[in-house]
């Protein structure tokens, strides 16, 4: 409006009195058009060069269209090939230039500290969000270490996520799946949901063994890239870097702790043990659940490829009353459903899914009797989420994921179950509660 007023004032002052038109007349418009045409003729070479430069910039600029719903498995495979043989610095530089909203998840262990220091040296730390999960049961030394890190890297933009509910010192023994979900998985999913990054950086390495032994540099994490720039680094590589660049580290590493987690279930490792052998003592687990599912699938697919075998040895999780959904029938069964549906996305290779399977079978049985919603499930170990599902708004960032599908006039209303309690009554109450809400 101010610009218009200035233009009117300028045009008015060009006249000879109060009767002067504020809107340019035909002659002035013709003059303006002629001036533009003359300018174009006199500077057409420069304009062409500018246009050519803009086209070139658009062609080479990283595009975010490969992320979210557009990030498919074939694209991830191409990225793996493109990044093969790249250094950690090159991978991080590529990620910063290519991946929208990049985030590093770190517990500030040795590998995480290498990545943090590399980001700082590359001038990328200020533009990369750093996320840590505080389980509320960390060692005092871990909190002291975090203070040292904050002082050393003032450009670090740190966001800390906590469990939604308090948990006791023995929950990990009583129910490890619940403990890992409450303390690590749920806060991580919440962070990913709130920050909505196109990709996240981890400090995982192949040399850590177990499920990480076949770790790729990049993974497709339900439409989001998971980037492992140190995938091919060894334990010795990490510590050589830390000592060479005098990077701060947790003093517990000097006391025999090769990997540091919660105070009640982490111990020093013994000679000859794996790097993560001291984690989750007595639980027979070395992973908290944040990365387990994809790591298991990656390992199994690598083994299957080497043996030219099929992925047919996954455990069977029975559900007699569930409608089985796959990539081929997804559109017909789910997208065209005429009744409310509770759809579980799961994997038989996922510990949480195995633990939850009997509960979901009971939930499905109850729903089949009440008729409140059609119970269904989709095995994402043998199937990939079809593009039509992503286009319809289905987002799967954890296993298992429960989504209530409600048909509307022109589209589906999707409601994802986010409560950490997953017993039969709580889930059924949630379904009934959602079904009473209007379809808007």
Secondary structure per residue as TSV (DSSP state, phi and psi in degrees):
chain	resnum	aa	ss	phi	psi
A	1	X	-	360.0	-41.0
A	2	X	H	-63.7	-39.7
A	3	X	H	-62.3	-42.2
A	4	X	H	-63.0	-41.6
A	5	X	H	-63.7	-41.0
A	6	X	H	-64.0	-40.7
A	7	X	H	-62.2	-44.3
A	8	X	H	-62.2	-42.4
A	9	X	H	-63.3	-40.9
A	10	X	H	-65.6	-45.8
A	11	X	H	-66.5	-35.5
A	12	X	H	-66.3	-38.5
A	13	X	H	-70.3	-14.9
A	14	X	T	-78.3	-13.0
A	15	X	S	-87.3	-167.3
A	16	X	S	-119.4	21.6
A	17	X	S	168.0	-171.8
A	18	X	T	-69.6	-18.8
A	19	X	T	-83.6	-0.6
A	20	X	-	-62.2	133.7
A	21	X	-	-67.3	134.5
A	22	X	S	-79.2	-27.2
A	23	X	S	-89.4	132.5
A	24	X	-	-56.7	138.7
A	25	X	-	-80.2	177.5
A	26	X	H	-58.3	-38.6
A	27	X	H	-63.9	-43.0
A	28	X	H	-66.5	-41.0
A	29	X	H	-60.5	-42.5
A	30	X	H	-64.0	-38.7
A	31	X	H	-63.2	-42.9
A	32	X	H	-62.8	-44.0
A	33	X	H	-63.9	-39.6
A	34	X	H	-64.7	-38.9
A	35	X	H	-63.7	-41.5
A	36	X	H	-62.6	-45.5
A	37	X	H	-62.1	-40.6
A	38	X	H	-65.1	-40.7
A	39	X	H	-61.6	-43.9
A	40	X	H	-62.1	-43.6
A	41	X	H	-63.8	-39.8
A	42	X	H	-77.2	-22.0
A	43	X	T	-124.1	24.6
A	44	X	H	-62.1	-32.2
A	45	X	H	-66.1	-43.6
A	46	X	H	-65.6	-41.2
A	47	X	H	-63.1	-40.7
A	48	X	H	-62.9	-41.6
A	49	X	H	-65.4	-40.5
A	50	X	H	-63.3	-44.0
A	51	X	H	-61.5	-41.6
A	52	X	H	-64.5	-40.3
A	53	X	H	-64.3	-41.9
A	54	X	H	-62.6	-42.3
A	55	X	H	-63.0	-40.2
A	56	X	H	-64.7	-42.9
A	57	X	H	-62.3	-42.0
A	58	X	H	-65.5	-32.5
A	59	X	H	-72.2	-35.0
A	60	X	H	-96.3	-13.3
A	61	X	S	-65.9	137.5
A	62	X	-	-59.5	140.5
A	63	X	-	-110.2	140.1
A	64	X	G	-86.6	4.1
A	65	X	G	-71.0	-12.1
A	66	X	G	-83.3	-2.5
A	67	X	S	-109.0	170.1
A	68	X	G	68.9	-135.1
A	69	X	G	-64.9	-21.0
A	70	X	G	-86.0	-9.3
A	71	X	-	-81.0	104.0
A	72	X	-	-104.8	168.2
A	73	X	H	-63.1	-37.4
A	74	X	H	-65.8	-34.7
A	75	X	H	-68.6	-38.9
A	76	X	H	-62.1	-39.9
A	77	X	H	-63.0	-38.7
A	78	X	H	-65.8	-40.5
A	79	X	H	-63.4	-40.1
A	80	X	H	-60.0	-40.9
A	81	X	H	-68.2	-40.5
A	82	X	H	-65.5	-34.5
A	83	X	H	-92.9	-0.9
A	84	X	T	-62.3	129.3
A	85	X	T	83.8	-2.9
A	86	X	-	-76.1	149.6
A	87	X	-	-77.4	166.2
A	88	X	H	-59.7	-38.8
A	89	X	H	-62.8	-43.1
A	90	X	H	-66.4	-37.8
A	91	X	H	-65.9	-43.7
A	92	X	H	-66.1	-40.1
A	93	X	H	-63.2	-43.4
A	94	X	H	-60.7	-45.1
A	95	X	H	-62.3	-43.7
A	96	X	H	-64.1	-34.6
A	97	X	H	-84.4	-20.1
A	98	X	H	-111.6	-39.7
A	99	X	S	-91.7	119.9
A	100	X	T	-70.6	137.0
A	101	X	T	64.4	37.9
A	102	X	-	-57.2	139.0
A	103	X	E	-133.4	140.7
A	104	X	E	-106.1	124.0
A	105	X	E	-93.7	126.9
A	106	X	-	-148.0	141.6
A	107	X	-	-102.6	7.9
A	108	X	-	62.9	33.7
A	109	X	-	-76.6	-177.5
A	110	X	H	-54.4	-48.2
A	111	X	H	-65.6	-43.6
A	112	X	H	-61.4	-35.1
A	113	X	H	-69.9	-34.4
A	114	X	H	-61.5	-47.9
A	115	X	H	-62.7	-43.7
A	116	X	H	-59.6	-44.1
A	117	X	H	-67.9	-38.6
A	118	X	H	-63.5	-43.1
A	119	X	H	-59.1	-40.5
A	120	X	H	-66.2	-45.0
A	121	X	H	-66.6	-30.7
A	122	X	T	-84.0	-3.5
A	123	X	T	74.3	25.0
A	124	X	-	-108.3	-4.1
A	125	X	T	-66.4	-38.6
A	126	X	T	-67.5	-27.7
A	127	X	T	-98.6	-0.9
A	128	X	S	-109.3	121.2
A	129	X	E	-75.6	136.2
A	130	X	E	-109.2	129.5
A	131	X	E	-122.1	135.4
A	132	X	E	-130.1	150.6
A	133	X	E	-107.5	120.0
A	134	X	E	-99.2	110.6
A	135	X	-	-76.8	-5.7
A	136	X	S	78.5	3.3
A	137	X	-	-133.4	36.4
A	138	X	B	-79.7	161.0
A	139	X	-	-66.7	148.8
A	140	X	H	-56.2	-36.0
A	141	X	H	-63.9	-31.0
A	142	X	H	-68.7	-39.3
A	143	X	H	-68.8	-36.9
A	144	X	H	-64.7	-40.8
A	145	X	H	-60.9	-41.6
A	146	X	H	-62.8	-37.8
A	147	X	H	-64.4	-40.8
A	148	X	H	-63.2	-41.0
A	149	X	H	-64.1	-42.9
A	150	X	H	-61.4	-39.7
A	151	X	H	-69.3	-38.6
A	152	X	H	-70.9	-33.7
A	153	X	-	-122.4	77.6
A	154	X	T	-64.5	-18.9
A	155	X	T	-82.4	-7.4
A	156	X	-	-66.6	129.1
A	157	X	E	-101.8	93.4
A	158	X	E	-97.0	134.5
A	159	X	E	-125.0	127.5
A	160	X	E	-108.0	132.2
A	161	X	E	-115.0	140.7
A	162	X	E	-119.9	160.5
A	163	X	-	-59.7	147.6
A	164	X	S	-70.9	-27.4
A	165	X	S	-130.6	151.9
A	166	X	-	-69.6	151.6
A	167	X	-	-142.3	150.2
A	168	X	-	-81.5	177.0
A	169	X	T	-74.8	-13.6
A	170	X	T	-112.0	1.0
A	171	X	H	-58.5	-36.5
A	172	X	H	-63.5	-28.2
A	173	X	H	-80.8	-40.5
A	174	X	H	-73.0	-38.9
A	175	X	-	-154.2	88.2
A	176	X	H	-62.7	-38.8
A	177	X	H	-61.3	-43.4
A	178	X	H	-67.1	-41.2
A	179	X	H	-60.8	-48.9
A	180	X	H	-67.9	-36.5
A	181	X	I	-65.8	-45.5
A	182	X	I	-67.3	-40.5
A	183	X	I	-91.6	-27.2
A	184	X	I	-124.1	-52.8
A	185	X	I	-65.8	-52.1
A	186	X	H	-62.3	-46.2
A	187	X	H	-61.3	-35.2
A	188	X	H	-66.1	-45.3
A	189	X	H	-62.6	-38.6
A	190	X	H	-65.3	-40.7
A	191	X	H	-63.6	-43.9
A	192	X	H	-64.0	-37.1
A	193	X	H	-69.5	-41.9
A	194	X	H	-73.1	-41.6
A	195	X	H	-85.3	-25.1
A	196	X	-	48.2	54.0
A	197	X	-	-77.3	155.8
A	198	X	S	-76.4	-18.2
A	199	X	E	-166.6	159.2
A	200	X	E	-135.4	145.3
A	201	X	E	-96.0	137.1
A	202	X	-	-123.8	164.6
A	203	X	-	-101.3	17.6
A	204	X	-	-68.8	149.4
A	205	X	-	-136.5	151.3
A	206	X	G	-63.6	-34.0
A	207	X	G	-68.3	-9.7
A	208	X	G	-75.2	-10.3
A	209	X	-	74.2	-166.1
A	210	X	G	52.3	-128.8
A	211	X	G	-71.3	-8.3
A	212	X	G	-97.6	2.3
A	213	X	T	-68.3	-18.8
A	214	X	T	-115.3	26.4
A	215	X	-	-63.5	126.7
A	216	X	-	-84.8	169.2
A	217	X	S	-70.6	-37.5
A	218	X	E	-131.0	146.1
A	219	X	E	-131.8	151.5
A	220	X	E	-91.3	107.2
A	221	X	E	-103.0	77.1
A	222	X	T	54.5	48.7
A	223	X	T	90.9	-1.4
A	224	X	E	-121.9	138.5
A	225	X	E	-77.3	135.4
A	226	X	E	-110.9	121.3
A	227	X	E	-112.1	127.7
A	228	X	-	-121.0	78.6
A	229	X	T	-64.9	-20.0
A	230	X	T	-103.5	22.1
A	231	X	T	-53.1	-36.1
A	232	X	T	-103.0	8.8
A	233	X	-	-79.5	151.4
A	234	X	-	-100.4	169.1
A	235	X	H	-57.8	-40.2
A	236	X	H	-65.8	-39.7
A	237	X	H	-58.9	-43.9
A	238	X	H	-61.5	-49.6
A	239	X	H	-73.0	-28.9
A	240	X	H	-64.1	-40.7
A	241	X	H	-65.0	-45.7
A	242	X	H	-59.7	-44.0
A	243	X	H	-71.4	-40.6
A	244	X	H	-61.9	-40.9
A	245	X	T	-101.0	8.1
A	246	X	T	51.5	49.7
A	247	X	-	-83.7	133.5
A	248	X	-	-64.8	146.6
A	249	X	-	-144.0	165.1
A	250	X	-	-66.8	128.4
A	251	X	G	-64.0	-16.8
A	252	X	G	-63.8	-23.7
A	253	X	G	-65.7	-29.1
A	254	X	G	-75.9	-9.8
A	255	X	G	-107.2	16.5
A	256	X	T	98.6	0.3
A	257	X	-	-86.2	105.4
A	258	X	S	-77.1	-28.2
A	259	X	S	-137.8	133.9
A	260	X	-	-115.9	127.1
A	261	X	-	-129.4	-128.1
A	262	X	B	-80.4	149.9
A	263	X	T	-63.4	-31.0
A	264	X	T	-86.6	-10.9
A	265	X	S	-137.0	27.0
A	266	X	B	-123.4	134.2
A	267	X	-	-133.4	161.9
A	268	X	-	-64.1	145.2
A	269	X	-	-84.7	155.0
A	270	X	-	-98.0	159.0
A	271	X	T	-55.0	131.3
A	272	X	T	91.9	-11.8
A	273	X	-	-81.3	159.0
A	274	X	-	-67.8	163.5
A	275	X	T	-60.7	-33.7
A	276	X	T	-105.9	17.0
A	277	X	T	-65.7	-23.5
A	278	X	T	-86.3	2.3
A	279	X	B	-90.5	143.7
A	280	X	S	53.5	50.8
A	281	X	T	-51.3	133.9
A	282	X	T	77.3	-2.7
A	283	X	T	-95.6	-7.4
A	284	X	T	64.3	22.0
A	285	X	-	-122.5	149.7
A	286	X	S	-123.1	-1.6
A	287	X	-	-123.4	144.2
A	288	X	-	-85.4	-14.1
A	289	X	S	114.4	-11.9
A	290	X	S	-65.1	-37.7
A	291	X	S	-121.3	-0.2
A	292	X	H	-58.6	-49.5
A	293	X	H	-59.8	-52.2
A	294	X	H	-65.8	-34.1
A	295	X	H	-65.4	-41.6
A	296	X	H	-64.3	-42.3
A	297	X	H	-65.1	-42.8
A	298	X	H	-60.5	-42.9
A	299	X	H	-64.7	-45.2
A	300	X	H	-64.9	-39.9
A	301	X	H	-68.4	-35.9
A	302	X	H	-65.4	-42.8
A	303	X	H	-65.2	-41.3
A	304	X	H	-65.6	-38.9
A	305	X	H	-65.0	-40.1
A	306	X	H	-68.2	-28.1
A	307	X	H	-99.7	-1.0
A	308	X	T	54.8	39.9
A	309	X	-	-107.1	165.9
A	310	X	-	-93.3	159.8
A	311	X	S	-84.0	69.9
A	312	X	-	-117.0	7.5
A	313	X	-	-108.1	19.4
A	314	X	S	-73.9	147.3
A	315	X	-	-63.7	149.7
A	316	X	-	-92.7	129.8
A	317	X	-	-110.8	100.0
A	318	X	-	-69.5	144.4
A	319	X	-	-155.2	92.5
A	320	X	T	-64.4	-30.4
A	321	X	T	-100.9	6.2
A	322	X	-	-85.0	140.7
A	323	X	E	-81.5	122.6
A	324	X	E	-84.2	121.3
A	325	X	E	-106.2	139.5
A	326	X	-	-136.4	-178.0
A	327	X	T	-63.6	-34.0
A	328	X	T	-74.1	-38.7
A	329	X	T	-102.0	7.8
A	330	X	H	-58.7	-46.3
A	331	X	I	-63.6	-44.5
A	332	X	I	-70.4	-43.1
A	333	X	I	-81.2	-42.4
A	334	X	I	-98.5	-56.9
A	335	X	I	-66.2	-26.0
A	336	X	T	-106.4	17.2
A	337	X	-	-62.2	143.1
A	338	X	S	-104.6	-2.9
A	339	X	S	-132.1	159.6
A	340	X	-	-61.2	142.9
A	341	X	E	-138.6	136.5
A	342	X	E	-101.9	114.0
A	343	X	E	-112.4	123.7
A	344	X	E	-101.8	127.6
A	345	X	E	-100.1	123.0
A	346	X	E	-146.4	173.3
A	347	X	-	-140.0	133.4
A	348	X	T	-67.8	-10.5
A	349	X	T	-93.4	-0.5
A	350	X	-	-96.1	126.4
A	351	X	H	-60.6	-40.6
A	352	X	H	-62.8	-39.5
A	353	X	H	-67.1	-41.5
A	354	X	H	-61.9	-41.7
A	355	X	H	-66.7	-35.9
A	356	X	H	-85.0	-17.1
A	357	X	H	-52.9	-50.1
A	358	X	H	-61.9	-35.1
A	359	X	H	-64.9	-45.7
A	360	X	H	-67.2	-34.2
A	361	X	H	-60.8	-39.9
A	362	X	H	-68.1	-42.5
A	363	X	H	-59.3	-45.0
A	364	X	H	-61.6	-41.4
A	365	X	H	-62.1	-44.6
A	366	X	H	-64.5	-40.4
A	367	X	H	-67.4	-36.5
A	368	X	H	-65.7	-31.1
A	369	X	H	-76.9	-46.3
A	370	X	H	-74.5	-29.0
A	371	X	-	75.8	10.9
A	372	X	S	-63.9	-40.7
A	373	X	S	-154.2	151.4
A	374	X	E	-79.5	120.4
A	375	X	E	-79.7	130.5
A	376	X	E	-144.7	164.9
A	377	X	E	-155.0	156.6
A	378	X	E	-133.4	124.2
A	379	X	E	-82.2	110.6
A	380	X	T	-91.7	9.2
A	381	X	T	-84.3	-41.7
A	382	X	T	-96.4	-10.8
A	383	X	-	-128.2	154.5
A	384	X	-	-106.5	152.3
A	385	X	-	-65.7	120.6
A	386	X	-	-67.3	155.5
A	387	X	H	-60.9	-33.8
A	388	X	H	-62.5	-32.5
A	389	X	H	-69.0	-42.7
A	390	X	H	-63.9	-40.7
A	391	X	H	-64.0	-31.0
A	392	X	T	-81.0	-6.0
A	393	X	T	104.6	6.9
A	394	X	-	-72.6	125.7
A	395	X	-	-125.4	122.5
A	396	X	-	-121.6	108.2
A	397	X	-	-115.6	2.3
A	398	X	S	-154.1	164.8
A	399	X	S	-128.8	127.7
A	400	X	S	-80.8	157.7
A	401	X	E	-119.2	130.6
A	402	X	E	-107.6	126.9
A	403	X	E	-128.7	126.2
A	404	X	E	-87.4	119.0
A	405	X	E	-101.8	119.6
A	406	X	E	-121.7	116.4
A	407	X	E	-71.5	132.6
A	408	X	-	-113.8	-172.6
A	409	X	S	-64.4	-44.8
A	410	X	S	-119.6	-11.0
A	411	X	S	-152.3	-178.0
A	412	X	E	-102.8	143.8
A	413	X	E	-98.7	123.0
A	414	X	E	-112.3	126.6
A	415	X	E	-124.8	118.2
A	416	X	E	-92.8	139.2
A	417	X	-	-80.3	119.0
A	418	X	-	-114.5	-2.9
A	419	X	-	-73.3	142.1
A	420	X	S	-79.4	-21.7
A	421	X	-	-75.3	128.3
A	422	X	-	-129.0	34.9
A	423	X	-	-79.9	166.3
A	424	X	H	-57.1	-49.8
A	425	X	H	-62.8	-45.0
A	426	X	H	-63.0	-42.8
A	427	X	H	-67.6	-44.7
A	428	X	H	-64.0	-39.3
A	429	X	H	-62.4	-39.7
A	430	X	H	-62.9	-44.3
A	431	X	H	-59.2	-48.5
A	432	X	H	-63.1	-38.9
A	433	X	H	-63.2	-44.0
A	434	X	H	-68.1	-34.6
A	435	X	H	-69.4	-20.7
A	436	X	T	-82.1	-13.0
A	437	X	S	-80.4	145.0
A	438	X	-	-66.3	149.8
A	439	X	-	-82.3	102.8
A	440	X	-	-129.0	360.0
